[in-house]
Amino acid sequence: MIYFREVKEPYAAPTEEAAFKYWHIEYYDDKSIDGGRMFPVGVAYIVELPGKSASLQYMIMADQWRGRGFAKELLQAAKTRWPSLTWSGATSKPGAALLKSVGLINETKQVDQNSAGSSPEAQTAGGT
């Protein structure tokens, strides 16, 4: 289950016209719900400025749920809601590959040498 939650606090708005909206997109799998734990196994954090595109700030996925496609489902849900979604950058080679798999990385962008690696593969994967 994917749940979109608008985060009201903290709420920084320099002016009423430019009020940012903050969103958590939360992923709950069957085990987290049926096991009575009711915690998201992954969260994507989005900042939205009305009238402009939303930006993916970060994504966290619990270690034991990585590699199951849940992060990709979160990003696809975000892209469905915000088709012009932008991103703040990949912090790892797997993160860059994930962003690329859902069309958030342009092949021509350079990877930040300090974040997603300095290998030729990472440089062609994109990210900043």
Backbone torsions as a table, in degrees:
resi	resn	phi	psi	omega
1	MET	NA	133.7	176.3
2	ILE	-111.5	130.1	-175.7
3	TYR	-124.8	128.3	175.8
4	PHE	-94.4	121.4	-178.7
5	ARG	-123.9	118.4	174.3
6	GLU	-75.9	128.6	-179.1
7	VAL	-95.1	116.0	-174.8
8	LYS	-86.3	-28.5	-177.6
9	GLU	-127.7	138.6	-9.5
10	PRO	-71.9	149.1	-175.8
11	TYR	-126.3	101.1	-178.3
12	ALA	-98.5	119.2	178.9
13	ALA	-136.1	106.4	-179.3
14	PRO	-62.7	-36.0	175.0
15	THR	-143.2	160.7	-179.7
16	GLU	-63.5	-35.0	-178.2
17	GLU	-69.1	-28.6	-175.2
18	ALA	-109.9	35.3	-177.0
19	ALA	-68.5	121.0	175.6
20	PHE	-75.0	151.7	170.3
21	LYS	-120.2	138.3	179.6
22	TYR	-113.3	134.2	-176.3
23	TRP	-128.8	142.1	164.0
24	HIS	-107.4	130.4	170.2
25	ILE	-107.5	114.5	-170.8
26	GLU	-109.0	138.8	178.2
27	TYR	-110.2	122.5	175.8
28	TYR	-114.6	125.5	175.5
29	ASP	-96.6	172.1	-176.7
30	ASP	-59.4	-37.7	-178.7
31	LYS	-66.9	-38.2	-178.3
32	SER	-70.8	-27.6	179.1
33	ILE	-86.1	-52.7	-176.2
34	ASP	-67.7	-27.9	179.5
35	GLY	-78.1	0.3	177.5
36	GLY	79.7	5.9	-177.1
37	ARG	-82.7	-33.9	178.1
38	MET	47.1	47.1	173.3
39	PHE	-120.5	148.6	178.1
40	PRO	-73.3	141.2	177.2
41	VAL	-89.2	-11.1	176.2
42	GLY	-155.4	147.1	-179.7
43	VAL	-139.5	133.3	170.5
44	ALA	-109.5	137.2	-178.5
45	TYR	-109.5	122.2	-175.8
46	ILE	-119.6	138.5	172.2
47	VAL	-113.5	128.7	-177.6
48	GLU	-121.6	129.0	172.9
49	LEU	-109.4	113.2	-176.8
50	PRO	-49.7	134.8	-178.7
51	GLY	86.8	-6.3	178.0
52	LYS	-128.5	174.3	-179.7
53	SER	-74.6	154.8	175.1
54	ALA	-82.8	156.8	-178.2
55	SER	-128.2	128.8	173.4
56	LEU	-75.0	118.1	-179.5
57	GLN	-90.6	-43.7	176.3
58	TYR	-164.5	167.3	176.9
59	MET	-141.2	137.5	178.1
60	ILE	-124.5	132.1	176.9
61	MET	-130.5	128.6	178.0
62	ALA	-58.3	139.5	-174.2
63	ASP	-51.5	-46.3	-175.2
64	GLN	-69.9	-9.9	178.5
65	TRP	-106.7	1.3	178.7
66	ARG	-71.1	152.3	177.6
67	GLY	78.1	12.2	-179.4
68	ARG	-109.2	2.5	178.6
69	GLY	89.3	1.1	-177.5
70	PHE	-67.6	-40.7	179.5
71	ALA	-62.6	-39.7	177.9
72	LYS	-64.4	-40.4	177.0
73	GLU	-61.6	-40.6	177.5
74	LEU	-60.6	-46.8	-179.4
75	LEU	-65.7	-38.2	178.0
76	GLN	-65.5	-38.0	176.5
77	ALA	-64.3	-41.1	178.3
78	ALA	-63.7	-43.0	179.1
79	LYS	-66.9	-30.2	176.6
80	THR	-67.2	-42.6	-180.0
81	ARG	-74.1	-39.5	-179.8
82	TRP	-125.4	86.9	-176.0
83	PRO	-58.3	-27.7	-179.8
84	SER	-100.2	31.2	-180.0
85	LEU	-54.4	133.5	173.4
86	THR	-108.1	179.7	-177.4
87	TRP	-142.0	155.1	-178.1
88	SER	-91.8	-12.5	175.9
89	GLY	135.1	153.8	177.1
90	ALA	-88.8	143.3	179.1
91	THR	-106.9	0.7	179.4
92	SER	-155.6	165.0	175.7
93	LYS	-62.5	-44.4	176.6
94	PRO	-62.1	-36.1	177.6
95	GLY	-64.4	-41.1	177.5
96	ALA	-64.0	-41.5	178.9
97	ALA	-64.3	-38.9	177.8
98	LEU	-63.7	-47.8	178.8
99	LEU	-60.1	-40.4	178.7
100	LYS	-64.4	-38.3	-175.9
101	SER	-65.3	-23.0	178.7
102	VAL	-108.2	11.6	174.5
103	GLY	80.0	20.8	178.9
104	LEU	-93.0	-8.9	178.2
105	ILE	-114.1	130.8	174.8
106	ASN	-86.2	129.8	-177.8
107	GLU	-53.4	-27.6	-173.3
108	THR	-85.3	-9.2	-179.9
109	LYS	-74.0	148.2	176.9
110	GLN	-86.4	146.4	174.6
111	VAL	-84.7	139.6	173.8
112	ASP	-65.0	120.8	-176.8
113	GLN	-58.5	-28.5	-177.7
114	ASN	-87.6	-14.4	-174.6
115	SER	-110.1	-57.1	-173.4
116	ALA	-100.4	7.1	175.4
117	GLY	103.9	166.6	-175.8
118	SER	-117.7	8.7	179.7
119	SER	-70.8	156.5	176.5
120	PRO	-57.5	-34.4	178.7
121	GLU	-64.0	-42.9	-179.8
122	ALA	-66.2	-36.5	-178.5
123	GLN	-66.5	-31.2	178.3
124	THR	-86.7	-14.3	-179.2
125	ALA	-76.2	-23.5	178.7
126	GLY	97.9	-175.1	-179.1
127	GLY	109.5	158.2	174.5
128	THR	-137.5	NA	NA
